[in-house]
Amino acid sequence: MTSTSTSPAGATTAGVVHHRVAVGGGTTLHCVTAGDHGSPVLFVHGFPETWWTFHELIPLLATEHRVVAPDLRGLGDSGGDPGATSGTAAAEDLHALVGALGLGPVHVLGQDVSGPVVFRLATTHPEDVLSLTAVETALPGFGFEALADVARGGAWHVGVIASPGAAELVLTGRERRFLAEQWFPAMTRVTGAVTVEDLEEFTRALSRPGAWRAWHGLYSSALAEGEEFRALVADGALRAPVLAVDGASAPHTATTMSRVSAGPVSRVALADAGHHVALEAPAALAAAVSTFTAGVDARRSAGAAAGARGTSA
């Protein structure tokens, strides 16, 4: 597996370096990195986003962490066969990315539909994960399926995207209108948080060939994973420290993560934010993540020091 620096194909921001990383199976992920010291943090975007959703959050965390933010397989500027996109494939891509970049265990932050992806990473590759921060997250087997039930308050887009070819048929060529007139007005609360530059970048990514099929893979697999996720929880597989961050969905993320975590869950609710917390409240999210990861790092250092003293004794 190899990593090479590359020029940005779309929007960029000061202080980040763009990379293309071969993760096996013929797939190459695009990601950005920032910061050169401290424990590593991996940001994983949700729908309809790319790494760009973290462009204000990255510099706030890069002062004390090495930050990595990829585009998931088939999305943004990452490659890969959209037909192979699933939560399992995405988690394995992240596992390979951690190894290819030589990160060692990382603090992982996932939001929205990447929640199942980072949960799978944390439970199937626990050696990769120092901690898990879930932002505005639902999980299969623990409420995600209800999001497809519009008769009981579910979201229409879940069923449309999970249905083969439906989103492509209905939304191709209308991506910017969908985002500007439907999605972000309904899913955000902070006026002006989503800028014209944000809209243009997300529209560019959502309009790329195969993007809707890639999103279909993530949503359809999440709707099918409930039994497997319940089995993982029954085995106590999620042992990493967990932070749950809610915006508009409060207290859903915190409640969900408390049901699946083997240990206590730290909770933060950002009452003024909507669903897109990284865009709407980057400073508050950065403060929450910084405090949480510092505590995890301190406990880990203390444990390592105690172990070293025991060995020397």
N, C-alpha and C positions, 0 to 999 in steps of 0.2 A: 504494500500500500504506500502511496506517495502523496505528498502535499506540495503544491507549487503556488507561488504568488501569482496573481492575475489582476488585470485592470477591471474596474467595475463596469458591468454591462448596463446598470441603471443608476439609481440614486446612491450617493455615498455621503459620508460625513467625516469631519476631521478626526484624525487619531485612529482610524481603523485600517487594517490591511485586509485585502480580499484574497481568498485562497480557493483553489480547486483541489479537493482531496479525494483520491481514489479509495473507495471503501469496499471493493470487491463486487463480484457479480456484474461487472461492467458498468457500475454506477459511480458517478463522480458527483460529490456534493460541493456546492458553493457555500462558503462561510466567511464571516469576517472575524478578526481577532483584534483585541485591544488590551493594553496593560501588559506588564512584563514581570510582575512579582505578585506574591500572595497566592492563596489557594484559588484554583480555577473554578469558574462559574460557566455553565452551559445554559444558554437561553434557547428555548424551543417554541416557535410561533404556533398560533392557531389559525383559524379561518377568519377572514380571507387574506391572511397576512403573509409576510416573508420576514426575514431577519430585520427588515426596515422598521417593523413595529417597535423595536427596542433601540432605535437610533438616539433617543434622548436618555434612555436608561444606561446605555453602555458607558458613556464617559463618567457617569456618576459612580459606577462600580469599578471602573478600570483603575481608579487611584489606589485601590487596595486589593484588587483581584486581577487575575488573567481571565479575560472574558472571551467567550467563543459563542457566536450566534450563526447557526446554519440555516439554509433553506432546506426543507424536507424534500425527499426524493420526488422528482417530477414537478416541483414547485419552485417559484422564484427563478433563480438561475442555476438550479441543480439539474443534473441529468437523470437518466434512468428510464426504464420502460414503465410508463404509467400503468400498464396492465398488471405490473408486479407490486404496485403500491398497496400497502396494508399497514395496520398497526404493528404487526410482527416485523415486516420488512423495515419499517421506519426505525423501530427500536434497535434492530440489528445494525442498521446504518449508523446510528448514534454510538453504539458499542464500538464499531469499527473506527469511527471518527475519533473517539477518545484514545484509542490505541495508536492510530496513525499520527496524531498530533503529540503523542507522548505526554498526555495530560495527567495520567494517573487518576485516582478517584476525584470526582468533580461534584460541586454543588449544582444540582439540576433545577432549573425553573421551567415549568411547562404550563401552558394556558389553553383554555378552550379545548378543542378536539385533540390537541397534543397531550392532554392529560392522560388518556389511556396509553399513549406511546411511552411517556416517561415513567408511568407506573410499571409498565412491562419491563422497561430498562432496569428499574430499581429492584424488581423482584426476580428477574432472570439473570441479571448481571450485577448483583449487589456489590461486587468488588469495584465497580465503576463509580459508585454513588456515595458521596459523603453525606448529602442531605437532599431532600426533595421539597421544593416549593411549588405548590399547586395554586394557580391563579384562575378564578372563575372556571372551575373544573367540574365536570360530571364524569362518572365512570360506568362502564358496562356492568350490569348486574346490580348496580347501586343507584339507579335513577336515570342513566343516560337514555334508556329506551323510552322513557316518558317524554323526552324531548321530541320524539317523532309523532306523538299523539296530540294532534292539534285540537281534538275535541275536548281535551282536558288541559288546555293551556300550553301545549307543546309548540315548537317552532316549525313553521312550514318548510324552511330551507333544509332541515335534516332529512325529511322524507324525499324531497326533490333531489338533493345531491346523492342520497343513497340509492336512488332508483337509476339503473343503468341508462345513460344517455339523456335523461330528462333535463338536467341542468344545461347540457350542451345545446339541446334543442331550444330551450326557452330563453337562455341568457347569453348565448354567443352573439357578439356584436352589441350587446347592451350592458357590458360589464361596468362601464363608468356610471351609467344611469342607475344601475342596481346599487352600486356602492354609495353614490352621492344622494340619491333620492329615497332609497329604501333602507339599506343596511345601516350605515353609520347614523342617520337621524334616529333610528329605532334603538340602536345598541349603545349609544353614548349619551352622557349627561352634561359633560363639560363643554360649554360653547367654545368653538374655535380650536378644540384639541386636535381635530383632524383637519389638516391644512390642505391646500391645493396640491402641494408637493406630495403629501401622503396619498391623496386620491390618484394622482398620476402614476405613482410608483406601484400601488396596489392594482390599479387598472392594467398597467403594463404586464405585471406578473399573471394576473388572472386571465389575460387575453392570449397568453402563449399557447401554442398548440399542445394539447394533451393535459392542460391544467385542470379542466373540469373532471377528466377521467382520474387524475391523481387524487383530487378531493373525494371523488366517489369511492375510491379504494379505502381511504381513511374512514369515511363515515359508514360505509357498508360493513367494514370489518368490525368497527366499534359496536354496531348493532348486533353482531353475532358472537361477541366475546363474553357475554354475561356469565355463563356457566363456568368458563375457564377462570375468570377473575374471582368469582366466589370461591372456587377451589384454592386459588392462590392465597386468598385471605384466610381461609380455613386452616391453611398450613402455616399461617403467621409469616408469610414471605416478605411483607413490607416492614423491614426493621430499621431502615434509615430514619433519622430525625425528620419530622415533617412540619412545614409551615403552610397553613392554608390562608390564602388571601382572597377575600370577597370584595366585589364591588356591587353591581346591581343585583347579583344573585344571593346576597347575604341572607341567611347563613348557610346556603347550600353547600359551598365548597368545604367549609369547616365541618359540617355535619357528615358529609361524605367521607372526608379523609379520616375523621374520627372512627368511622365504621370499618375502615380497611387497614389502619395503622396498628402495628403490634405495640406501639408505645404512645405516650401522650402527644397531642398535636398542638403546636403553637398557632394562635389565631390572630388575624388582623382583618378588620373590616374598614374599608374606605368608603364611607357613606356618600361622599359627593361624586364618586366615580361610577361610570356605567360598566359595560362589559369589557371595554378595551382599556384596562387599567394602565398598561405601560405607556399608552398614548395620552391618557387623561390625567394621570397622577404619577408621573415618573419619579418625582422627588420623594413622595411618600412611599412609593414602592421600593425605591432604592434604600431608603432609611430602614424599612422593615426587613429587607433582605440582608442588608449590612449587619444589623443587630443580630439577626438569627444566625447567619453564617459565622460571625465572630464568636458567638457562644459555642457553636459546634466545633469550630477550630480550636478554641481554648480547651474544651473538654478532651478533644482528641490529643492535643499536645500534652495535657496533664496526664492522660492515660499512658502515652508513650514514655513520658518521663518516669512515671511510677514503674512501668515495665522494665525500663532500663536499670532503675535502682534495684529492683528485685533480682534482675539477672546478675548484676555486679555483686550483690550480696551472696 
